[in-house]
Amino acid sequence: MRSLKEQPGLFRLLSAAALWTAGSAAAFAADPAGDPVRSVSADTVHESPAASAPNLRDGDYRAESPGWTGMAVAVHIEDGRLACVEVLKAKGTPSYYNRVVRRLPQLMKEKGSAEVDGITGATLSCNSLKEAVRAALKQARPDTLPPR
């Protein structure tokens, strides 16, 4: 049997898989939006206390995400928590964004966050909705100025 170094195609494939896996783990651990971080062990999931505490100003906030799949959203905060996500405008391919608009706002409401799993095959629309909701939630943070 030949070694991996003697099989360059297989060696490159395995090397790429190892790099991709390491990159995915790093991306998963990153927290670009400043949302509460979850740590996962083999048998439990631990959320930081900020994840469950109400920490948003009540009111209605609007935001948009740019790009050809951009979306405009309105979020309603009640009792310091995300109570409603409404998509006001969606660009892109209707067959993709319609699937996203039907499912993700409810998941976001249930979780109280824009950080929900996406929908396979509609990645760009999912990311646009998440980006718009994150921007609206950022306006509702107590450390930002209220909207005019």
N, C-alpha and C positions, 0 to 999 in steps of 0.2 A: 504494500500500500504506500502511496506517495504522501509526503508531508504536505501541510497546508501551503508552505512556501513554494512547493513544486507545483501547486495548482493555483496560479495567480487569480483566476476568476473567482474561485471559491473564497480565497483569502481576502480579496477586496470586498466581496459581499458580506462576509462575517465581520470585517473591520467596520464597514459602513453601518451594519446593524448595531454593533457595539457603540459607535459614536452616536447614532440616532437615539438609542435607549438612554445613554447618559445625558444627551441634550434634552430629551423629553422629561426626564426626572428633574433636571435643573429648571426647565420651564414651568413644570407643575409646582415646584416649590416657590417660584418667584411670585411676588404680589404687586404687580404694576399699578393696580387700581387703589391700593391702600386699604383694601377690605380686610376684615379679620382673617387670620391665618388658621388653618386647620392642620393639626398634626395627626398622622395616622400611624398606629402601631399594628401589630399582627391581629389583635383581637378587638381593638376599640378605636373610635374616632374621637378626638378631643378638640372642641372648638374653644377659641379664646372667649373670655367673658363678654367682650364687646360684640360678639356675633349674636348673642341672644338678648342683649339689653337694648331697649328703645333709645335711639340716639339721633333721631332726625327731627327737624322742625316740621310741625304740621303745616299742611297747605298743598297747593297745586304747583307743579313745576313742569316746565317744557324744555325740551332739548332736541337737537338733531344730530345725526351722524352724517358725515360727508360721503361723497362717492356715488358711483352709479347704482349701488344697492342701498343708498342712504335711507334713513327713516327718521320721521319726526314723531316724538312721543310726548305724552302728558302722563305724569305720575301723580298720584294722590297719596299724601302721607297723613295718617291718622294715628293718634296716640304714639307718635314717634316711630311708627312702623310703615312699611310699604303696604298700602291698602289696595291700590289699583294701578295697572299699567294699561294705557290706551294708545294704540298706534294711530296717529293722525294722518300720516302720509307714508307711503312706501314706494320706493323706486326699484327697478330691476325687473326680474322675470316673475310674473304673477304666480306661476306654478310653484316657485320656490318660496317667495315671501308669504304667500297665503298659508302654506303649511306652518311657517314660523309664527305668523300672527295668530293662528288658531290655537297654538299650544304654549309657546314660551311665556306670554304675559301671565297666564295662570300659574305656571311653575314659579315664575319670579315672585308673584304674590304669596304663594305658599311658602317659599323659602325666605322671603323678605329681602331679596338680593338679586342683582343682575347676574350673579355667578351661578348659572344653571347649565346643565348639559345641553349641547346643541342638537340639531336634527341632522342626521346623516343625509348628505346630498344637498343640503341648503346652508352650507357653512358660511358663505358670504352674507347672506340675509341674517343668519343667527348673530354673526359678529356685529353687523350694523345695528341690530336691535339692542344687543348688549351694550354697545358703545353709547348709544343714545340714552339708554336707561341709566348707565353709570354717570353720564354728564348731568342728567336731571337729579339724580341722587346726590351728586356732589354739591349742587345748589342748595340742597336741603340740610346739609351738614351744619351743625351749630357754629363751626369755626369760619363759615363763609358769610358774606353779606347777604341779607334778604333781597329777593328780586324786587325791582321797582314796578 
